[in-house]
């Protein structure tokens, strides 16, 4: 028991320190980015270049720090699932004889890669096709073969774990683009959900080895990638789809322009 308590103490302390390091480094990265632009504006291109190299190294270092935190979280989740499975073991001799049945209420997903985007502290609500910056799905090398012939599709579904999601979840939410409209969380695209599973449809711009380059993604940099699926023209595009409760809100016509990406001046 003492050994387990010491283990839990070390892991918890490590997670707190890692979270602090990531946030602290991000604040420096943001400040350095501003100084890079100021130096460029002052004609100090050489100094700006060197500072850019430093920022890139810091971003890479932060990536490994975040990965360390994710590894701790994965280990903790795995232990939690194993403990819960043991506690939920249900032997039903009447219906299964000597067989053992398990009530599976928790699942463990395997990260297949990491999503890279320009967004560290803020991201758009929906993917922006012509968004500025580099967007890519970096798969772990052992999954590279799974990309075979994916380049033949124009669009793909990207499923990911929202590792920076909101812990407190409510069954009723008010989407920020409405004037206080309240709907059920499952009737919304709120990131605060019982399961932090994200889904985006993006365009494939190219595939090189284990990297899929895409159009704009609406996720934070270093988001764990869970799965990729091809988007099929007639199977996935439903011509009779509607906008549900969105059609009932004030300003629906204006909102529709935003949804369709139609330029307008009001």
N, C-alpha and C positions, 0 to 999 in steps of 0.2 A: 504493500500500500504506500509506504514512504517513497519507494522508488518511482511509482506511478505519479505520486503528487509532485515529486521533483521534476519529472518529465513534463507534466502539464504546466508547471510554473515556467520552465525554460521555453517551451513552445509559445505560450501566451506572451511572455516578455519579448521573445524574438519577433512575433507578429506585430506587437505595438511599435517596436523599434523600426521594423521594416516600413510600416505605414508612415512613420515620421520621416524616415529617410526619403521615401518617394515624394511625399508632399514638399519637403524642404528642397529637394533637387528640382522639382517642377517649378517652384517659385524662382529659383536661380535661372533655370532655362528660360522662363518667360521674361525675366529682367534682361538677360543676355540678348535675347531675340530683339528686344526694343533697342538696345545699344548697337546692335549690328546695323539696324536700319538707320539709326542716327549717324553712325560712322560713314555709312554709304552716302547719306545725304550731305555729309561734310567733305566728301571726296577722299576719305581715308579707306580706300578699297583694300589695301594690304592688311591693315589692322582688322578690318571687318572680316576678311578671309580667315585670319588666324583665330579670331573669336568664334567664327562659324565652325572651325575644326574642333575647338574646345566644346562647343555646344553639342556637336555630333557625338563626341566621346562621352559626354555626360548623359545624353539620351540613351546611348548603348549601355552605359553602366546602370542606368535606371531600369532598363529592360531586364537585366539580369537580377537586379534587386527585386523587381516585381515578380519575376519567375520564381525566385526563392520563396516569396510569400505565397504564391500559388501552390507550390509544392507542399508547403506546410498545410495549406487549406485542404489540398487533395488527400493528404495523409490523415488529417483529422476527420474528413468526411468519410473516408474508407473505414476508419475505426468505428465511427458512429453507426454506419450501416451494418457492420459486422455485429456490433453489440445489440442493435435493434433487432436484427434478424434472429439472433440467439434468444432474445427476450420474447419474440413473437412466434416462436416455434409452436405449431398447433398440431397435436397428434389426434387424428380422428380414426379410431380403430373400427368404428361402425361402417364407415363408407370406404375406407382405404385399407383395412386390415392392418398389417404391420408397417405400411408405408408412412412416411412423414411428409406433411404438407407445410408450406411456409406462406405466411401472409406477407407479400411483397408490397410495401408501401413506400419504399425508398429505392431510388435507382442511382447508379453511378455511371456517368458518361466519361468517355475518354476524349481528351483534347487531341485533335489531329493537327493542330497548327496554331499560328498566331496571326491576327489581323493587324496590318500596319496602316495607319492613317495619319494625317497631320493634326488630328484633334487630341489634345492632352487634357484640357479643362472644360471644353465646350464642344458640342457637336450638333448638327442640324437634326430636326425632328424626323425628316425623311431623306432618303438618298437624293442627291443632286447630281444628275447625269454628267454635266460638264463642270463639276466642282474642280477647284484649283488644288493642285497637290498630287502626291503619289498615293495610290490606294492599291494594296496588294494582299493576297492571302498567302502566307508563307507556311506551307505544310511541312511537317516533320518528314525527313528523308524517307522513312520507311513507308510512307503513304504515297509517294510520288507515282507509282505505277497506277494508282487509282484515278489519275488524271487522264489516262489514255483515252483519246478521242473526245475529251470534253471541249476542246477548242472548236469543234464543229458547231457548238451551240452559241447563239448570240447572247442569250441571257441565262443567268443561273440564280438559284436560291442560295443564300448564305445563311446558315444557322450558327448562332454563337451564344456564348454564356456571358450575360451582362454582369461582369465581375465587379463593376462599380455601381451596381443598382442600389435602389433604396431598400433598406432593411424592413422598414415599417410599411406593411401592405394593407390597404383598405379595399373592401369589396365595392365601394362607390368612389368614383373619381370625377374630377372636373378637368377635361382637357384644356390646356392653357390657351388654345386658339379660339375658345368659345367664351361667351360672357357669363360664366358661372354655370353652364349646362352640366347636370349631374347624370352620370350613366354608370352601369355596372362595369367593373374592370375588364370583363370578358367582352364587353361591347365597345371597347376602346383599344387604343394602341399604346396605352400607358406603359412605361418601363417598370413601374412598381407593381410586380405581379407575384403570385404565389411561387411560380418557378421562373427564374431569370433567363428565359429562353428568348432570344432575339431572332428576327427573321427579316431579311432584306432581299430585294430583287435588284440585281445589278448587271451591267453589260460586261462581257468578257472582252478585254482589249488585247490580251495576249497571254501565252503561257510559256515560261522558260524554266525547264527542269521542274523543281518543286514549288515554283512561284506562279500564282495566277494574278495577273494585273487586271484591275477592274475599273469601272467608272466610279463616281463618288459613292462612298459608304457613310452611313449615319451612325458610326460607332467610334468609341474612343480608341486611341492607339494602344496596342498590346492586348486587345480583347481576345480571349481564347476562342478559337474556331472549333465548332462542334461537328459540322457536316456541310457538304456541298451537294446540291441536286440540280440537274438540268431543268430549265424552264421550257416547256413544250407548247408550241403555238396554240393549237386548238384545245389541247387538254387542260391547260392552265388559264386560258383567257376565256372568261364566261361573258358572252355578249349580253345576257339578261341581268348581269350583276347591277345592284343599285347602291345608294349611299345611306340606306337605313335612316337612323334618327338624324343624321347630318342634314338631310333634306328639309328638316323641320325647323332648324335654327334660323335666327335672324342673320341676314348677310350671307345666306347660302350661295347666292349667285357670285358674290365677290370671292368667297372661299373657294368656289369651284375653279376660278381662274388660277388661284395658287396651286390647287391640286393638279391641274392640267399643265401648269407651267406656262400659261399664256401671259405675255407681257401686258401690263396695264399701268395707268398713271393715277390710280386712286385707291 
